[in-house]
C-alpha cells in the first residue's frame, strides 16, 4: 500500500521528484494521508483488489491524522524528522 502511494505521489501527475529528499518525503506523507481518507485504493497490479479492505476505517483515519501531525511538526522543526525516523 505504501509503495504504491509513494510511486504515485512522486509521479509527474502529482508532486514529481524534487532534489530535496525531505521534500519528497513530506509530499509522499501528504499523499498517503489523503489516500487514507478515500474509500478505495485500487491495487495497480490487480484492479479487483481494494487495498483499503486490508485495514479498518479507524486505522486509516489514525494513519491519516498521524501523517498530518508529523508533517506539521517537521515543517515547524526540521530536526523532528530524526525523531520519527
N, C-alpha and C positions, 0 to 999 in steps of 0.2 A: 504494500500500500504506500509506504513512504517512498520507495524507489520510484514508483510510477508518478507520484505527486512531484517529486524533485525534478524528474526529467521534464514533466510538463511545465513546471514553474520556470525552468531555465531555458525553455524553448523561445524562439523568436516571437511567437504569438503572444507570449506573456511578458516576462521580465527580461529575458535574454541573459547572456553571461557577461558579468562585469569583471573588471580587473581586480576588484576587491573581493577576497573570499568572504569577508564579513558581510558585505552587501548581498552576495549570492546566498549566504546562509539566512539572512533576515528575509530576503524575498521568498526563499523556499519555505521558511517557517510561516510567513504570512499566507502563502498559497495553500499550504496544508491546513492551516486554521480555517480558511474559507471553505475548503473542500469538506472538512469535517462537519460543517454546518448544513451541507446539502444532503438531500435524501439518498442520492445514488452516487456511487463512484464505480463506474463500469471498468472492468479489467480490460486493458488494451489487447491482451492475448486471448481473451475469451469474452465476447460480448454478452454472453448469457450469465456472466458472473458479476454480481454486485458486491464489491469488496466491503461495503458497509454492513453487509449481513454478518460479517465476522465479529463485529463489536456492537455493543448496545448504544442506544441514543445517549444515555447518560455518560458512557465512556467517551463518545465522540464529543459531547459538549465539554467534558473535562479537558480533553486534549486541546480543543479549540481555545478554551479560556487560558490554559496554561501557556500555549504558544503566544497568545496576545500579551499576557503578563510579562513573559520573558523578553519579547520584542521591545516592549516599553522600557523595561529595566536596562536592556543592552543599549538602547538609544540614549537613555539618561546617564548611564555609567558604562562605558565600553569595557571596563575591567570585569564586569559581571559575566561576560561570556566565558571567562576562565573558570568561574564557579560552577556554571551549569554544564560545562563540557570538560 
